[in-house]
Amino acid sequence: MSTPQPETPEVTVLMPCLNEAETLESCIREAADGLARAGLNGEIVVADNGSSDGSPAIAEKLGARVVRVPERGYGSALRAGMAAARGRFLIMGDADSSYDFGAVGTFVEKLRAGADLVMGCRMPSGGGRIDPGAMPWKHRWIGNPVLTFIGRLLFKCPSHDFHCGLRGLTKDAFERMELRTTGMEFASEMVIKASLRGMRIEEVPITLRKDGRSRPPHLRSWRDGWRHLRFMLLFSPRWLLLYPGLVALFAGGIFFVRLLAGPIRVGGVNFDLNSLEVAALVLLFGYQMVLFACFARIFAFTRGLLPANHALSRAFGFFTLEKGLIAGGAVLVAGFAVIVVALFGWASTGFGDLDPLEVTRTVIAGRTLASVGAQTVLFSLIFSYLGLDDRSGKPASGR
């Protein structure tokens, strides 16, 4: 007679753990009570990240399943725990007693109703509550509001608390997100990828309690805050590079073209050669930012960090290495031709004195055109290289 197999749990409550012996037991008991009250068939998984204080033994004694994760980092622990989870719904939260795992049923209700990701919200703006002493002032009034505002702006995420650690998601959503990061920025990556992939994100107001640890938290405010901000900006090359680059490109270009025709006098101020040099610099700087935005987007797409983009696919179909080389080469040749014209003008005087205003204006024009042409040629080469599929050598846009 075969041994009956244990029923597959619907819910996995996941806790990343690194030396949480002081609070782990209360969190596990609270999660178990929450599952029982909601009538949920669930398991509790502790993703241990190398604890040396007996945390794994505490978890096993209370019936939790321990997943040992040798690679250090908040993201590493959660990724390994999610991969090992047997539940269809995953509820994650820190094992420091600051989150109420008894609210697991509320998160599961949202997931059952079709949400892919359910974010807890500690902030009053989203209906949450922060107990006295539960959150440092710099997190409550600076870090969380600023990072949440940026996240909502860049990624159209509806969450009012971008970095709340208590959240739920489906196992399918976790697999589709293809999460990669190992550190604290994992929290940002999850929300960003859910937003970019058009997943359904909902929010549950929660209460943040003062944690029960006697030691300092693992979070380092300024370091980890910067890592979150850097990560969000890198995932949005449009705001970091493209939009500022286009502004600089067009503003510099307009003034550049106008000053090539001659000086401009506004009131008592005369804009001439020095202003032309600055306009050329702004134009080139803007052009470089636009090119780097393209590089960043291509790299993120081909590495699976960002989802497929129809505009990028069309660009791969239209913009070929040959077209880029021809266009860039033509501009490069035109730039050198302008410089040669200035050189012949100088030669006609026996390489003597010239009108410095006109000659300098011509040289600046030629130098700027040559620089744009050379950058276009180099961009075309790297664009084609980054766009190759690693296996087939064909453009990656079709993946």
HELIX and SHEET records of a PDB file:
HELIX    1   1 LEU A   24  ARG A   37  1                                  14    
HELIX    2   2 SER A   55  LYS A   61  1                                   7    
HELIX    3   3 TYR A   74  ALA A   84  1                                  11    
HELIX    4   4 PHE A  101  ALA A  103  5                                   3    
HELIX    5   5 VAL A  104  ARG A  112  1                                   9    
HELIX    6   6 PRO A  124  GLY A  126  5                                   3    
HELIX    7   7 TRP A  137  LYS A  138  1                                   2    
HELIX    8   8 HIS A  139  GLY A  143  3                                   5    
HELIX    9   9 ASN A  144  PHE A  155  1                                  12    
HELIX   10  10 LYS A  171  MET A  177  1                                   7    
HELIX   11  11 PHE A  186  LEU A  196  1                                  11    
HELIX   12  12 SER A  221  LEU A  234  1                                  14    
HELIX   13  13 PRO A  237  PRO A  237  1                                   1    
HELIX   14  14 ARG A  238  LEU A  242  3                                   5    
HELIX   15  15 TYR A  243  LEU A  260  1                                  18    
HELIX   16  16 LEU A  273  THR A  302  1                                  30    
HELIX   17  17 HIS A  310  PHE A  318  1                                   9    
HELIX   18  18 LEU A  321  ALA A  347  1                                  27    
HELIX   19  19 PRO A  356  LEU A  386  1                                  31    
HELIX   20  20 ALA A  396  GLY A  398  5                                   3    
SHEET    1   A 7 ARG A  65  ARG A  68  0                                        
SHEET    2   A 7 GLY A  42  ASP A  48  1                                        
SHEET    3   A 7 VAL A  11  CYS A  17  1                                        
SHEET    4   A 7 PHE A  89  MET A  92  1                                        
SHEET    5   A 7 ARG A 167  THR A 170 -1                                        
SHEET    6   A 7 LEU A 117  CYS A 121 -1                                        
SHEET    7   A 7 ILE A 201  PRO A 205  1                                        
SHEET    1   B 2 ARG A 129  ILE A 130  0                                        
SHEET    2   B 2 THR A 207  LEU A 208  1                                        
SHEET    1   C 2 ILE A 264  VAL A 266  0                                        
SHEET    2   C 2 VAL A 269  PHE A 271 -1                                        
END                                                                             
